Amino acid sequence: MERSADFGSLLKLLDDENEVVQQGVQRALMDFEGDASHDLTALGIHLKSKEARLLSKSLHAGRQKILKEHWAMPASNLRYPDGDYESLESLLRLISDFLHDGVTLRPSLSDELDILAQEADPAASTSLELAGWLFGSKRFAANKVAPFDPRNSDLAWCLEEGQSNPLGLSLIYILVAQRLGLTVYGVNYPGHFLSLIDSREGPTLIDAFHRGRPILVSKLLADHPEISGEATKAVRQPCSLAAMLLRVLANMNLAFNKADRFDDAAITQDLMKTFRP
């Protein structure tokens, strides 16, 4: 797509107080579809923190537009634990691009996952070993400081920062495992997302948020007969790919509402409505 002829001049108008000028700037920035990071790099433009925040805010409407236009109704093959991981990753990549600031240059989600899988390949021949490599080593850790930060759902950001919430960490685990030919499922446990693998001892839960701690399903159920029926069902049966995606959107919706970003919350609610019952 042909970009604006003079991007530098456009940047100088970002904080112009004239309403007509601002409307023109916003229209011009829509051509960038929410992301000007490659343009900034190509032109050698280095923004100060305040300028970067202002540009990111101005580009946000473009990211909203792209998310809404490119979101495809989740296919029926996401309704199973062994579903279409390519479609799942495509939608997660779209979410990551939406949550990105549109100013900082970074690799795509898929490229970052490819790189991580290549690094893990020599050290992780089983799903349990991969959990230890990712979480026991502290390569990836719990984001306990900002559990409601929307960026916990931006997996590209999580890969760069090495932290996320339970769902974000589990999704990284699952998607890297897919690249290595290993099997890791999601467990839609109430209040705390987990992963499920087969180990020598039997079906085993992996708690990515707590350094990849393994928990035998049989031991959990034997030691905690008080857990709810919903929780018992969750640990016995891995969830669908659609359930994971819905939980990502639910987390985003909660985070946006807490941050008073109600227009973004409304978008996530609309996306959640696209799932077939």
N, C-alpha and C positions, 0 to 999 in steps of 0.2 A: 504494500500500500504506500502511495506517495505521502510523505510526511509534510508538515508545514515547512515552507521555504526558509523561514528564519526562526528556528527554535529558540535561539538565544534571546531574540527580541521578545518572544512570547513569554519567556521566563521572567523578564523584567516587568511584565504587566500583571504578574500573579497577585501582587498586593495593591494594585490600583484600586482606589476607592470609588471610581466611577462605575455605576451599575451597568451601563451599556457596555463599557470596556470589559467588565467581568463576564458578562453574558457572551461576548465574542470570544474571550479566552476559553471559556468552558466549551463552547462549540468547537473551537479549534482543537482542544485537548481530547475530544471524543475520537479524533482520528487515531490516537495512540492506543485506543482500546484498553486503557487503564494501566499501561506499562510503557514507560519512557526510558527504562534502564539501559537498553541497547543504544538508544540515541544519545544519551548523556555520555556513555562510554566512547562512542564513535567520535563525538565532537570534543572529547577531552574536557568536559565540563564537570567540575567538582563542586558540589553544592555544600553550603554550610548547613548545620543541623536545622536551623529555622527554615531555611529555604527548602530543604528536603522534605520537611514535615508539611509545608504549605503546598508543594507540588504533589506530594502523595495524596493529600486531602482533595486537591483539585482533580486528580486522576481517578478518584474513587468511583465517581458516577460511571466512568467507562468500564471499570471492573464489575460493577453491579450489572451493567447492560450485558457484558459478555457472559457472566454466570447464568443469567436468566435465558439468554438466547441459545447457549450451547448445552444447557442441561437437557439431557435426553431422559425420557421416562425409563426408570430402571427396568431392564429386561427380566423376563421370567426366570432366566438362568442365574439370576442373583438370589433366587429364593431358596438356594440350597447351600450347605457348607462347602461342597465341592463344585461351586458354580464358576462363573466366568470372571476369573481374577483380572483379566485384561480390562474388562468393562469397569470393574470395581476401581482399579488403579486409574483409569481414565477420568472417572468422576472425582476421585480423591485429588488428582492432579489439577482438575478444574477448580476445586475448592482451595487448593494451595495457591493457585494463581490469583484467586479472588482475595485471599487474606494477605497476600504479599503487598509490600508498600508501593510497588511499581516504580521504584527509584533505584533500589540496590540491585546490582547485577548478580545473578546466581544461576547455577545449573537447574535444569528442570528436575522435578521430583523423580522421574524415571531414571534419569542419568545418575542422580545421587544414589538411588537404590542399587543401580548396576555397580557403581564404584564400591559401595559397602559390601555387596555380595562377593565381589572379586577379592576384597581384603579378607573376608570371612572364610572363603573357600578352603584354604589349606588347613585351617584350625578347627573347622566344624563339620564333622561327617555325620552327626546325628542332630536331631532337633534339640536334645538336651544340651549337647555341647554348644550349639549355636546360642541358646539362652545364656549359658555361662559366658560366652565370648562377648555377647552384646551387653548384658546387664551385670553379671557377676564381676566383670572387669571394670565396671563403671564407665564404659564408653557411652552408655546412655543411662540416665538417672531420672528419678522422679522430680517433677517440677512442683515442689512443695511450697515454694514462695508465691507463685501466681497460678494456682490451680484453675482459676476461671479466666485466664488470659485466652482470648480467641485463637491466638497463635498456636496453642496446643493442638488445634485441629489442622494446622498448616504443617503437613508432614515434611515439606522441604525445609521449613524453618526448624523443625524438631531435629532433623538430621544434621543441620549446621550447628545448632546450639547444644545438641546432645542431651536434650531433656524434653519431657512431655508429661501428659496425664496418663492414667492406666490404659486408656483406649489408644492414644497415639503411639505409645511404646509397643503395645500389642500388635498394632497394624504394621509397624516397621518390622517387627519380628516375623509376622506372617508373610509379608511381601518379600523379605529377604529369603525366607525359607523356600518360597515358591521358586525363586531363581536358582536355588541350590538343589532343587528336586527333593526337598524335605517336606513333611506334612505337619502343619501347625494349624489348628482350628481356633476360632474365636469362641469365647464363652460369655454370654450376655448376663453375667451375674449381677443381681440387683445392687446398685451402688458402687460396684467395683469391677471393672472389666478384667477378664483373665484370658489365658490361652490354654489349649488342651493338646497334649501330645501323647503318643504311646511310648512308654519306656519299658525296660525289662521287668519292672515291678507291676506294671499295669497302667491304665489310663492315669495320666498325671497332669495336674494343673500347673501352669507357670504364671507366677505373679511378677510381671515385668516391673511393676511399680516398686516392688521390694526386692530389687537386685536379682530378679529372675528366680526367686525362691520356688523350688518344686514342692508340690503338695499332692500326695496320692489321693485320688478321688475316694477310694474305699476307706482310707484313714480319716479323711475329712468327715464323711458321712457317719462313720462309727464313733468318732470323738465328739461330734456335734449333732446329736439327734434333734436338737431344738431348732435347727435352721428351717426356714420356711419351705413350703412345697414348691414355690417358684424358684428358689435357690437350688433346691435338690434337682429339679428338672433341668435347670441350666447347666449344672456340672455333669449331668449324665448325658446330655445331648448337645453337641456343638451348635452354635447359632448359624443362621444363613448369612451370606454376604450382604444381603439387603438389610438385615438387622444391624449389622455393624455400621453400615452407611447411615441408617436412620439415627443411630446413637450419636454419630459424629454431628449430624445436623441438629439433634437435640442439645448436644453440648454447646454448639455454636449459638443456638437460640438463647440458651440460658446466659452465656457469656455476653452476648449483645445486649440483652435486657439489663443485666447488671451494670453495663457500661453506658446505659441510656442511648444505645445505638438502635433505636426502634425501627428505622427503615431497613437496616440489615436483618434485624430479627424477623421482620415481616417477610423478607425474601426467603429466609430459611424455612419459615412456616409454609410458604407456598411450595417450596421444593419437597417438603415432607409429604405434601398432599399428592404428589405425583406417583407415589408408590401404590402398586396394586394391592388390594386387601388380600 
